Amino acid sequence: MNHSPIVAEAEIFAKEQLAGDSTGHDWFHTERVRNTAALIAEMEQGDVFICTVAATLHDVADEKLNPSKEAGLDKVHNWLKQHLADEAQIKHIMLIIETMSFSGGGGEPMSTLEGRIVQDADRLDALGAIGIARTMVFSGAKGRPVYDPEIAPRDESLQKEYRDYSKGTAVNHFYEKLLKLKDLMNTPYGRKLAEERHDFMLGFLEQFYKEWNQGSH
């Protein structure tokens, strides 16, 4: 079956829903996650179609963009019912999106290979140079400072930290979430991609503290 029309329709739908986002969860984030998910799926022998559609729609259901998590999931489910005849595929895509939106970096493990692949792709976009840029944009949007030496990183669950934006700083977010992601990767190829991005972030932090402390002597 030719799936490309459904993939194209999903892209149009996601672009409409994510237009105007300024927190780092915009269409370009989704496009990168989709492309990375397809790449990992090819390397890990996953279902590229399932991974592509789930990755394209994963943030449409996000509770940050909807009245509630349930409303977001209903929106995606209704769209899938209108565009996809295969009930098993719809259930699989919804399972991936539900578990991803629930987990926020921790939470229950993804139960299928495709779910693990899409989650890896989403996590990879929180790492490396793009992960740093998105952290700064998100923190600015939420009114968090870049850094404050008086505020220590919180040792809380990823789930809680992910949803509680009011406290903390952008730099603390590296310790509270981002630097933990490398060891949470699900697939061998995802881990390989994460290594380089993780190392880049460590180098960034080293340079950041060096510059910060230069002016404080």
The 8 nearest C-alpha neighbors of each residue, nearest first, counted from 0:
[[1, 2, 3, 4, 48, 5, 85, 84],
 [2, 0, 3, 4, 5, 6, 48, 7],
 [1, 3, 5, 4, 0, 6, 48, 7],
 [2, 4, 6, 5, 1, 7, 8, 48],
 [5, 3, 7, 6, 2, 8, 1, 9],
 [6, 4, 8, 7, 3, 2, 9, 82],
 [7, 5, 3, 9, 4, 8, 52, 10],
 [6, 8, 4, 10, 5, 9, 3, 11],
 [9, 7, 5, 11, 10, 6, 4, 12],
 [10, 8, 12, 6, 7, 11, 5, 13],
 [9, 11, 7, 13, 8, 12, 14, 6],
 [12, 10, 8, 14, 9, 13, 15, 7],
 [11, 13, 9, 15, 10, 14, 8, 16],
 [14, 12, 16, 10, 15, 11, 17, 56],
 [15, 13, 11, 17, 12, 16, 26, 18],
 [14, 16, 12, 13, 18, 17, 11, 10],
 [17, 15, 13, 14, 18, 59, 12, 64],
 [16, 18, 14, 25, 26, 15, 20, 13],
 [19, 17, 15, 20, 16, 14, 25, 26],
 [18, 20, 21, 17, 25, 16, 26, 15],
 [21, 19, 25, 18, 22, 17, 24, 23],
 [20, 22, 23, 19, 25, 24, 140, 136],
 [23, 21, 137, 24, 20, 136, 140, 25],
 [22, 24, 133, 25, 21, 137, 136, 28],
 [25, 23, 22, 28, 20, 26, 21, 29],
 [24, 26, 20, 28, 17, 27, 23, 29],
 [27, 25, 29, 28, 17, 14, 30, 18],
 [26, 28, 30, 29, 25, 31, 24, 23],
 [29, 27, 31, 26, 25, 30, 24, 32],
 [28, 30, 26, 32, 27, 31, 55, 33],
 [29, 31, 27, 33, 32, 28, 26, 34],
 [30, 32, 34, 28, 33, 29, 35, 27],
 [33, 31, 29, 35, 120, 121, 30, 34],
 [32, 34, 54, 30, 36, 51, 31, 35],
 [35, 33, 31, 37, 36, 32, 30, 38],
 [34, 36, 38, 32, 37, 120, 33, 31],
 [37, 35, 33, 120, 39, 117, 38, 34],
 [38, 36, 40, 34, 35, 47, 39, 51],
 [37, 39, 35, 41, 36, 40, 34, 42],
 [38, 40, 42, 36, 41, 37, 43, 35],
 [41, 39, 45, 37, 43, 38, 42, 47],
 [40, 42, 44, 38, 39, 43, 37, 45],
 [41, 43, 39, 40, 44, 38, 188, 45],
 [42, 44, 40, 45, 41, 39, 188, 186],
 [45, 43, 41, 40, 42, 46, 47, 39],
 [44, 46, 40, 43, 113, 47, 41, 112],
 [45, 47, 49, 48, 50, 40, 113, 44],
 [46, 48, 50, 37, 40, 49, 51, 45],
 [49, 47, 51, 50, 46, 52, 2, 6],
 [50, 48, 52, 51, 46, 47, 53, 92],
 [51, 49, 47, 53, 48, 113, 52, 54],
 [50, 52, 48, 54, 33, 49, 53, 37],
 [53, 51, 55, 54, 49, 50, 6, 48],
 [54, 52, 50, 92, 56, 55, 51, 57],
 [53, 55, 33, 57, 51, 52, 56, 50],
 [56, 54, 52, 53, 33, 29, 57, 51],
 [55, 57, 59, 53, 54, 58, 13, 52],
 [58, 56, 54, 96, 59, 53, 55, 60],
 [59, 57, 61, 60, 56, 24, 29, 55],
 [58, 60, 56, 61, 57, 16, 13, 71],
 [61, 59, 71, 72, 58, 57, 75, 62],
 [62, 60, 58, 63, 59, 64, 71, 100],
 [61, 63, 68, 65, 67, 64, 71, 60],
 [62, 64, 61, 65, 66, 67, 68, 60],
 [65, 63, 62, 61, 66, 59, 60, 71],
 [64, 66, 62, 67, 71, 63, 70, 61],
 [65, 67, 70, 62, 64, 68, 71, 63],
 [68, 66, 70, 62, 65, 69, 71, 63],
 [67, 69, 62, 71, 70, 72, 61, 65],
 [68, 70, 72, 67, 71, 73, 62, 60],
 [71, 69, 73, 67, 68, 72, 74, 66],
 [72, 70, 60, 74, 68, 69, 73, 65],
 [71, 73, 60, 69, 75, 74, 70, 76],
 [74, 72, 76, 70, 71, 75, 77, 69],
 [73, 75, 71, 77, 72, 76, 70, 78],
 [74, 76, 78, 72, 73, 77, 79, 60],
 [77, 75, 73, 79, 78, 74, 72, 80],
 [78, 76, 80, 74, 79, 75, 73, 81],
 [77, 79, 75, 81, 76, 80, 74, 82],
 [78, 80, 76, 82, 81, 77, 83, 75],
 [81, 79, 77, 78, 82, 83, 76, 84],
 [80, 82, 78, 79, 83, 77, 84, 76],
 [83, 81, 79, 80, 78, 5, 84, 8],
 [82, 84, 79, 80, 85, 81, 89, 5],
 [85, 83, 86, 82, 80, 81, 89, 88],
 [84, 86, 88, 87, 83, 89, 80, 90],
 [87, 85, 89, 88, 84, 90, 83, 80],
 [88, 86, 90, 89, 85, 91, 92, 84],
 [87, 89, 91, 85, 86, 90, 92, 49],
 [88, 90, 86, 92, 87, 91, 93, 79],
 [91, 89, 93, 87, 88, 92, 94, 86],
 [90, 92, 88, 94, 93, 89, 87, 95],
 [93, 91, 89, 95, 53, 94, 90, 88],
 [92, 94, 96, 90, 95, 91, 97, 89],
 [93, 95, 91, 97, 92, 96, 90, 98],
 [96, 94, 114, 92, 93, 98, 97, 99],
 [95, 97, 99, 93, 57, 98, 94, 100],
 [98, 96, 94, 100, 99, 95, 93, 101],
 [97, 99, 101, 95, 96, 100, 102, 94],
 [100, 98, 96, 102, 101, 97, 95, 118],
 [101, 99, 97, 98, 102, 96, 103, 61],
 [102, 100, 98, 99, 103, 97, 106, 107],
 [101, 103, 106, 105, 99, 104, 100, 98],
 [104, 102, 158, 105, 101, 100, 161, 99],
 [103, 105, 102, 157, 158, 106, 176, 180],
 [106, 104, 102, 157, 158, 103, 107, 156],
 [105, 107, 102, 108, 158, 104, 101, 103],
 [106, 108, 102, 109, 105, 98, 101, 110],
 [109, 107, 110, 106, 98, 115, 105, 102],
 [108, 110, 114, 115, 111, 107, 98, 95],
 [109, 111, 108, 114, 112, 115, 95, 113],
 [112, 110, 114, 113, 109, 115, 95, 91],
 [111, 113, 115, 114, 116, 45, 110, 109],
 [112, 114, 116, 111, 115, 50, 45, 117],
 [115, 113, 95, 111, 117, 109, 116, 112],
 [114, 116, 112, 118, 113, 109, 185, 117],
 [115, 117, 113, 119, 114, 118, 36, 112],
 [118, 116, 120, 114, 36, 119, 115, 54],
 [117, 119, 121, 115, 120, 116, 114, 122],
 [120, 118, 122, 116, 117, 121, 184, 189],
 [119, 121, 117, 36, 123, 32, 118, 35],
 [122, 120, 118, 32, 124, 119, 123, 117],
 [123, 121, 119, 125, 124, 120, 118, 180],
 [122, 124, 120, 126, 125, 121, 119, 193],
 [123, 125, 122, 126, 121, 130, 129, 120],
 [126, 124, 130, 122, 123, 177, 129, 127],
 [127, 125, 130, 123, 124, 196, 197, 129],
 [128, 126, 196, 130, 129, 200, 199, 197],
 [127, 129, 131, 130, 132, 126, 199, 200],
 [130, 128, 132, 131, 127, 133, 124, 126],
 [129, 131, 125, 126, 127, 133, 128, 132],
 [132, 130, 134, 128, 129, 133, 127, 135],
 [131, 133, 129, 135, 134, 130, 136, 128],
 [132, 134, 136, 23, 130, 135, 131, 137],
 [135, 133, 131, 137, 132, 136, 138, 130],
 [134, 136, 138, 132, 133, 137, 169, 139],
 [137, 135, 133, 139, 138, 134, 22, 140],
 [138, 136, 22, 140, 134, 139, 135, 133],
 [137, 139, 143, 141, 135, 140, 136, 169],
 [140, 138, 142, 136, 141, 137, 143, 135],
 [139, 141, 137, 138, 142, 22, 136, 21],
 [140, 142, 138, 139, 143, 137, 164, 165],
 [143, 141, 139, 140, 138, 144, 165, 137],
 [142, 144, 138, 168, 141, 139, 145, 169],
 [145, 143, 168, 146, 169, 142, 138, 147],
 [144, 146, 169, 168, 170, 143, 135, 147],
 [147, 145, 168, 144, 170, 169, 148, 171],
 [146, 148, 149, 150, 168, 144, 145, 151],
 [149, 147, 150, 146, 151, 168, 171, 170],
 [150, 148, 147, 151, 146, 152, 167, 168],
 [151, 149, 148, 147, 152, 167, 168, 146],
 [150, 152, 153, 149, 171, 148, 167, 147],
 [153, 151, 171, 175, 174, 154, 150, 167],
 [154, 152, 155, 175, 151, 171, 167, 160],
 [153, 155, 152, 175, 156, 174, 157, 160],
 [156, 154, 153, 157, 160, 159, 175, 158],
 [155, 157, 158, 159, 160, 154, 105, 175],
 [156, 158, 160, 159, 105, 161, 104, 176],
 [157, 159, 161, 156, 103, 160, 105, 104],
 [160, 158, 161, 162, 156, 157, 163, 155],
 [161, 159, 157, 163, 162, 158, 156, 155],
 [162, 160, 158, 159, 157, 163, 103, 164],
 [161, 163, 159, 160, 164, 158, 103, 157],
 [164, 162, 160, 165, 161, 159, 166, 158],
 [165, 163, 166, 162, 141, 161, 160, 167],
 [164, 166, 163, 167, 143, 141, 142, 162],
 [167, 165, 164, 163, 168, 143, 160, 150],
 [166, 168, 171, 143, 150, 165, 152, 169],
 [167, 169, 171, 144, 146, 143, 170, 145],
 [168, 170, 145, 172, 171, 138, 135, 134],
 [169, 171, 172, 168, 173, 146, 145, 174],
 [172, 170, 152, 168, 173, 174, 169, 175],
 [171, 173, 175, 169, 170, 174, 176, 168],
 [172, 174, 177, 171, 170, 178, 176, 175],
 [175, 173, 171, 172, 176, 178, 177, 152],
 [176, 174, 172, 173, 171, 152, 153, 177],
 [175, 177, 179, 174, 173, 172, 178, 157],
 [176, 178, 173, 179, 180, 174, 126, 172],
 [177, 179, 180, 173, 174, 176, 181, 197],
 [180, 178, 177, 176, 181, 182, 183, 174],
 [179, 181, 183, 182, 177, 178, 184, 176],
 [182, 180, 183, 193, 184, 179, 190, 178],
 [181, 183, 180, 184, 179, 190, 178, 185],
 [182, 184, 180, 181, 185, 179, 104, 105],
 [185, 183, 190, 182, 181, 119, 186, 189],
 [184, 186, 115, 183, 119, 189, 187, 116],
 [185, 187, 189, 188, 184, 190, 116, 115],
 [186, 188, 190, 189, 191, 185, 184, 43],
 [189, 187, 191, 190, 186, 192, 39, 42],
 [188, 190, 186, 192, 191, 187, 119, 184],
 [191, 189, 193, 187, 188, 192, 184, 186],
 [190, 192, 188, 189, 193, 194, 187, 195],
 [191, 193, 189, 190, 194, 195, 188, 196],
 [192, 194, 190, 196, 191, 181, 195, 197],
 [195, 193, 197, 191, 196, 192, 198, 190],
 [196, 194, 198, 197, 193, 192, 199, 191],
 [195, 197, 127, 199, 193, 198, 126, 194],
 [196, 198, 194, 200, 199, 195, 193, 127],
 [197, 199, 201, 195, 200, 196, 194, 202],
 [200, 198, 196, 202, 197, 201, 127, 203],
 [201, 199, 203, 197, 202, 198, 127, 204],
 [200, 202, 198, 204, 203, 199, 205, 197],
 [203, 201, 199, 205, 200, 204, 206, 198],
 [202, 204, 200, 206, 201, 205, 207, 199],
 [205, 203, 207, 201, 206, 202, 208, 200],
 [204, 206, 202, 203, 207, 208, 209, 201],
 [205, 207, 209, 203, 204, 208, 210, 202],
 [206, 208, 204, 210, 209, 205, 203, 211],
 [209, 207, 211, 210, 205, 206, 212, 204],
 [208, 210, 206, 212, 207, 211, 213, 205],
 [209, 211, 213, 207, 208, 212, 206, 214],
 [212, 210, 208, 209, 213, 207, 214, 215],
 [211, 213, 215, 214, 209, 210, 208, 216],
 [214, 212, 210, 211, 215, 209, 216, 208],
 [213, 215, 212, 216, 211, 210, 209, 208],
 [214, 216, 212, 213, 211, 210, 209, 208],
 [215, 214, 213, 212, 211, 210, 209, 208]]
